[in-house]
């Protein structure tokens, strides 16, 4: 089954202000702050299909002319969906790559052997699945002696020239604005060379090397000058975590702090991005600065919040002059005065705040985000990993339990790859001590445990996959941590569900695509519980990618069940992860968290001991998960307070999802 809800989910994040211009004039007005032509697509799949179609067209054109097509490709997550579509076109539409010459944009250095690195990933994801001639694949060599790199780099540049130069280069953008592995500080005149990787690049490379410790410190990469000599450049960016750098690259000044901004100097450089990655472009985030708007409640709320930040005033103190001086005169014409707009938005935000996320019994809730009836509710919280529930909505979870709702928690994946080997060794050693005291005779369980310990300490090498037994133990460690946190939060064990969705169980960072088997498991749980209220992770900036697949699994199951009566009355709330909160214009339910509740939330997160300092995937942020969560919750409360609303210690925010 091919389950694709990407565009549906993304659009819940973008107000209706986004539209495609109908004529050239409208396009030029809307994009006048953009210094690189940028195509915005509703989903990753739509954008990838368009880019792949363009590449295929150029390949066929060269074939008809009897010429080679020289394509430079990069690694990372961004191009994978393009490669997948090109493979489909090869298999289903007979697209041949026999005339394509490939240049790998970068390779990590030093590599222990030729079975590791970026080229290996590119072959697995793309090159080995089409009919490219092996002799037409060129790549930096991550295994050569260091004193040979300079000569190799010169020869690499020369080889590019010998084949007629690069026709098309496909790039992603790093979190620090890098292209290829040209990190901040790279010169406009740089050519292929050895570079030292910055922390952002190394963190992103953990997807290839499993852990930060395994990521090489250096890389051999095409330089900025090499890339800019290509006839066509396509930069890809998907997901809201790329939005800040997309904005800087497209609308900021050309500088070496954001190497992607150098693409502004190229006549045929373009961007293909989805709506989430476009979120901070002016035409999306502040369209009133570039065009006349079709105002709706969310866009007005966003504009007023922006105006409050610009003027450093709460909502009710904004004046007609503030509106006029900052490009919001349209709202004065529509509403008559600043006061009329102010009071509407103030009341709108006030009504998002509730201390009863499950609904207050016997209350008139016609103007509230929650519902009073039925009471108590059956509540189902979906958690992608075994700690996302407490990290993202631990305060709300505790409130629901305290208010006597029947709370169920469903952990969608085992989270086993995010457990360090030392955790398994610790538990095995504990098991041995127990066995020595109570089962001194030899037993198969202890033998298996000691076999695992010996493998981890004496056999396993960097880059080796865990065995099924080790993955089982790591999964059980996370399962028991989740149970401990749930007991602390007051959720009984019989209401805790471990789904272990199959897509996740690869034992590798790279997961399988969503399948019917995943959706069936979620669907069965929904039919069993029939919740009155549901919470799902809607974090589109998840660094693992697991959150998005888990979200798709739940929404696909909901889509298949949409005819059922219980679902018609079920409210579905989306929460965010540890990295960011919903923007103010989207928040529909804000749950205040007291200092005591925030402390309880922190303690529940700390029950997940394997995910503290030693967790393999902490992302690009040095703060621990509980610190990120508290900072995020306090920042949301501070924003409400700055806007002139009540002052709370912290706030957890939610957006309602409406099935189509």
Protein Blocks (a to p, Z undefined) as FASTA:
>chain_A
ZZdfklmmmmmmpcfkbccdfbfklmmmmmmmpcbdcdddfbfklmmmmmmmmmmmmmmm
mmmnopacdddddedjklmmmmmmmmmmmmmnopafklpccddfbdcdddfblkbcjklm
mmmmmmmmmccdfklpccddfkbcfklmmmmmmmmmmmmmmnnpafbdcddddfkopahj
adehiafkbccddddddfklmmmmmmmnopaklpcfbdcdddfklmmmpmbdcdddedjk
lmmmmmmmmmmccdfklmmlmmmmpmkbccdddfklmmmgmklmmmmlmbccdddfklmm
mmmmmmmmmnopafklpcfklmmmnopmmmmmmnopaklmmmmmmmmmmmmpccblnope
hiafklbfbdfbdcddddddddfblmlmmmmmmmmmmmmmmnopacddddfbgolmmpcf
klmmmmmmmmmmmmmmmmmpacfklmmmmmmmmmmmmmocghiacdfklmmmmmmmmmmm
mmmmmmmnopafklcccfkpaklmnopabdcdddfklmmmmmmmmmmnopabdcddfbfk
bfnlmmmmmmmmmmmmmmmmmmpmklmmpccdddddfkbccdfklpmbdcdddfklmmmm
mmmmmmmmmlmmmlmblojbfbdfklmmmmmmmmmmmmmmmnopacdfbdcdddddddZZ
